[in-house]
Amino acid sequence: MGKLVTKSNIALLGLILIWGASWPIYKLALPYTPPLLFAGMRATIGGLLLGILLWKRRDLIKWWKNWRLYCISALFNTILFFGIQTIGLNYLPGGLFSVLVYFQPVLLGLFAWIWLGEIMTPIKITGLLLGFIGIFIVSLDGLTYHVSIIGVVLGLITAVCWAFGVIYVKRVSNQVDAFWMVSLQCIIGGLVLLGTGTLFESWAVIQWNSTYLFGLSYGGIFGIPLAYIIYYKLINEGEASKVGSFTFLVPIIAVFIGVAFLDEPITQLLIIGLVLVGISIFLVNYRSKKKLIKYK
């Protein structure tokens, strides 16, 4: 029992809950704001808040040495990830698009094997694929017969950008401060999204009501800076593919929150998908008794 209740496991549980809650919260806020401006404001506010907390450690930024690393990370983890995700939601139902985005853990395991040298066993591959199938089954109820090819492509590109961004952060983690990496990638990416939103959207459309402000505050405090700090910390402490596998739980949490607060129904497909996700996590984290004895 002691091995289950660890700081890493508690942090991972917190990450899953934060990201799981973000989907229904953002869904409630989006009717009151243009999407790119909303994404840009969340990222910028989150990055600035984190930067204020880290200001005493500003000597660790080393901007002139590391600015390229910050910009590349911002490109994949903020600009492309949030930007393409927001545009893609205009072409597909949210359930189907989230399935495509959460193909990321499968890609993360593949990229970690190719570029980080992590072991990719048949059991781990099976686990990752089962996790994706579980998420797909959960979202079947929300699918429609009209599927946009553009939306599917954008969803898959979003997953690729996210997975590549995580791998890149892990590769350069020994060159930059992890906390400043999160802060600066959010600030840089958020400003680019705000600039793009200003060109193509209207600030006057934003309705500054309590629902919108709650969604903006949640994203600016929890959904982006805190969540990404936890995520990258866990990625750097363990195998990227294993940490990534637990993100399969995020849409499941989102569904249950939707059931509790948005009156969305629980279906048999949801239960089947949840079981497959559980099996996926077990397989990805499975080690044979021989290996456990060897490590001891």
C-alpha positions in Angstrom: 0.0 0.0 0.0 2.9 2.3 0.8 4.2 2.0 -2.7 0.9 3.1 -4.1 0.7 6.3 -2.0 3.8 8.1 -3.2 4.4 11.8 -4.1 4.6 10.9 -7.7 1.3 9.0 -7.7 -0.4 11.8 -5.8 0.9 14.3 -8.3 -0.2 12.2 -11.2 -3.7 11.9 -9.7 -3.8 15.7 -9.3 -2.8 16.1 -12.9 -5.5 13.8 -14.2 -8.2 15.6 -12.1 -7.0 19.1 -13.2 -7.0 18.1 -16.9 -10.2 16.1 -16.6 -12.1 19.0 -15.1 -10.7 21.4 -17.7 -12.7 20.0 -20.6 -16.2 20.7 -19.2 -15.1 24.0 -17.6 -13.8 25.3 -21.0 -16.9 23.9 -22.7 -19.0 26.1 -20.4 -16.8 29.2 -21.0 -16.3 29.0 -24.8 -19.8 30.3 -25.8 -18.9 33.6 -24.3 -15.5 34.1 -26.0 -13.7 33.7 -29.3 -11.5 30.5 -29.1 -8.1 31.9 -30.0 -8.3 34.8 -27.7 -9.5 32.5 -24.9 -6.6 30.1 -25.4 -4.1 33.0 -25.7 -5.4 34.7 -22.5 -5.2 31.4 -20.5 -1.7 30.7 -21.6 -0.4 34.2 -21.1 -2.0 34.7 -17.7 -0.7 31.3 -16.6 2.8 32.0 -17.8 2.9 35.4 -16.1 1.6 34.1 -12.8 4.2 31.4 -12.8 6.9 33.9 -13.8 6.0 36.1 -10.8 6.4 33.2 -8.4 9.8 32.3 -10.0 11.1 35.9 -10.3 13.7 35.4 -7.5 15.2 32.7 -9.6 15.3 34.7 -12.8 19.0 34.1 -13.1 18.1 30.6 -14.2 16.4 31.8 -17.4 19.6 32.4 -19.3 17.6 33.9 -22.1 20.4 34.6 -24.6 21.6 31.0 -24.3 18.3 29.2 -24.3 15.8 31.5 -26.1 15.7 29.1 -29.1 14.7 26.2 -26.7 11.9 28.3 -25.2 10.6 29.3 -28.6 10.6 25.8 -30.0 8.8 24.5 -26.9 6.3 27.3 -27.2 5.7 26.5 -30.9 4.8 22.9 -30.2 3.3 22.9 -26.7 1.4 26.2 -26.8 1.0 27.7 -30.3 0.4 24.6 -32.4 -1.2 22.5 -29.6 -3.7 25.0 -28.4 -4.1 26.8 -31.7 -4.8 23.7 -33.9 -6.9 22.2 -31.2 -9.1 25.3 -31.1 -9.5 25.4 -34.8 -10.1 21.7 -35.1 -13.0 21.8 -32.7 -14.9 23.9 -35.3 -14.9 20.9 -37.7 -15.7 17.9 -35.4 -17.8 17.0 -32.4 -15.9 17.5 -29.1 -16.0 13.7 -28.3 -14.4 12.6 -31.6 -11.8 15.4 -31.5 -10.7 14.5 -28.0 -10.3 10.9 -29.1 -7.9 12.0 -31.8 -6.0 14.3 -29.4 -5.6 11.6 -26.8 -3.9 9.4 -29.4 -0.9 11.4 -28.0 0.1 8.8 -25.3 0.4 6.2 -28.1 2.6 8.6 -30.1 4.5 9.6 -27.0 5.4 5.9 -26.3 6.5 5.5 -29.9 8.6 8.7 -29.9 10.1 7.9 -26.5 11.2 4.6 -28.0 12.7 6.2 -31.1 14.3 9.3 -29.6 14.8 8.6 -25.9 15.7 4.9 -26.2 12.9 3.7 -23.9 12.0 0.0 -24.1 9.0 -0.8 -26.2 7.8 -4.3 -25.4 4.8 -6.1 -27.0 2.9 -5.8 -23.7 3.5 -2.0 -23.6 2.4 -1.6 -27.2 -0.7 -3.7 -26.5 -1.5 -1.5 -23.4 -1.1 1.7 -25.3 -3.4 0.6 -28.1 -6.0 -0.7 -25.7 -6.0 2.7 -24.0 -6.7 4.4 -27.2 -9.5 1.9 -28.1 -11.0 2.5 -24.6 -11.1 6.3 -25.3 -12.6 5.7 -28.7 -15.4 3.5 -27.3 -16.2 6.0 -24.6 -16.7 8.7 -27.2 -18.8 6.5 -29.6 -22.1 7.9 -28.3 -21.0 11.4 -29.3 -20.0 10.6 -32.8 -22.1 11.7 -35.8 -22.3 10.4 -39.3 -20.8 13.6 -40.7 -17.1 13.5 -40.2 -14.9 16.2 -41.6 -11.6 15.0 -43.1 -10.1 18.4 -42.2 -11.1 18.0 -38.6 -9.6 14.5 -38.4 -6.3 15.7 -39.9 -6.2 18.7 -37.5 -6.9 16.4 -34.5 -4.1 14.0 -35.4 -1.7 17.0 -36.0 -2.6 18.3 -32.6 -1.7 14.9 -31.0 1.6 14.8 -32.9 2.5 18.3 -31.9 1.7 17.6 -28.2 3.7 14.3 -28.2 6.7 15.9 -30.0 6.6 18.9 -27.7 6.8 16.6 -24.6 9.7 14.6 -26.1 11.5 17.8 -26.9 11.1 19.2 -23.4 12.5 16.0 -22.0 15.5 16.0 -24.4 16.5 19.6 -23.3 15.5 19.3 -19.7 19.2 19.2 -18.6 19.8 22.6 -20.3 16.9 24.7 -19.0 15.1 25.2 -15.7 11.8 23.1 -16.0 9.7 25.8 -14.2 10.9 28.6 -16.4 10.4 26.5 -19.5 6.7 26.2 -18.6 6.4 29.9 -17.8 8.1 31.2 -20.9 6.5 28.7 -23.4 3.1 29.8 -22.1 4.0 33.5 -22.3 5.6 33.3 -25.8 2.9 31.0 -27.1 0.1 32.9 -25.4 1.2 36.2 -26.9 1.3 34.7 -30.4 -2.2 33.3 -30.0 -3.4 36.7 -28.7 -1.9 38.4 -31.7 -3.5 35.9 -34.1 -6.8 36.2 -32.3 -6.7 40.0 -32.5 -6.2 39.7 -36.3 -9.0 37.2 -36.9 -11.4 37.6 -33.9 -13.0 40.5 -32.0 -12.3 41.4 -28.4 -15.8 43.0 -28.3 -17.4 39.6 -28.5 -16.1 38.5 -25.1 -18.8 38.4 -22.4 -17.1 39.1 -19.1 -19.6 37.1 -17.0 -18.9 34.8 -14.1 -18.9 31.6 -16.2 -16.3 33.1 -18.6 -14.1 34.5 -15.7 -14.3 31.1 -13.9 -13.1 29.3 -17.1 -10.3 31.8 -17.7 -9.2 31.7 -14.0 -9.2 27.9 -13.9 -7.1 27.7 -17.1 -4.7 30.5 -16.1 -4.1 29.1 -12.6 -4.7 25.3 -12.8 -5.3 24.1 -16.3 -2.0 25.3 -17.9 0.8 26.4 -15.5 0.2 24.0 -12.6 -0.8 21.1 -14.7 2.2 21.4 -17.1 4.7 21.8 -14.2 3.4 18.5 -12.7 3.3 16.8 -16.2 6.9 17.7 -17.2 8.2 17.0 -13.7 6.7 13.5 -13.9 7.9 13.0 -17.5 11.5 13.9 -16.4 11.4 11.6 -13.4 10.1 8.5 -15.1 9.5 6.9 -18.5 7.6 9.2 -20.7 5.4 6.5 -22.2 4.3 5.3 -18.7 3.4 8.8 -17.6 1.7 9.4 -20.9 -0.5 6.3 -20.6 -2.2 7.7 -17.5 -3.5 10.6 -19.5 -5.9 8.2 -21.1 -7.9 8.7 -17.9 -8.4 12.4 -18.6 -11.4 12.0 -21.0 -12.9 9.5 -18.6 -12.7 12.0 -15.7 -14.2 14.6 -18.0 -17.1 12.3 -18.8 -17.9 11.7 -15.1 -17.7 15.4 -14.3 -20.1 16.0 -17.2 -22.4 13.4 -15.8 -22.3 15.0 -12.3 -22.6 18.7 -13.4 -23.9 18.8 -17.0 -26.5 16.0 -16.8 -24.7 13.8 -19.3 -25.7 10.1 -19.2 -23.6 7.0 -18.1 -23.7 4.4 -20.8 -22.5 0.8 -21.2 -19.9 2.0 -23.7 -18.5 4.3 -21.0 -18.1 1.3 -18.6 -16.4 -0.8 -21.3 -14.1 2.0 -22.2 -13.2 2.6 -18.6 -12.3 -1.1 -18.1 -10.1 -1.0 -21.2 -8.3 2.1 -19.9 -7.6 0.3 -16.6 -6.2 -2.7 -18.4 -4.1 -0.3 -20.5 -2.5 1.3 -17.5 -1.8 -2.0 -15.9 -0.1 -3.4 -19.0 2.0 -0.3 -19.7 3.3 -0.3 -16.1 3.7 -4.1 -15.9 7.1 -5.6 -15.0 7.7 -9.3 -14.7 8.7 -10.8 -11.4 12.1 -11.6 -12.8 12.8 -8.0 -13.5 11.5 -6.9 -10.1 13.9 -9.4 -8.5 16.7 -8.2 -10.6 16.1 -4.5 -9.7 16.0 -5.4 -6.0 
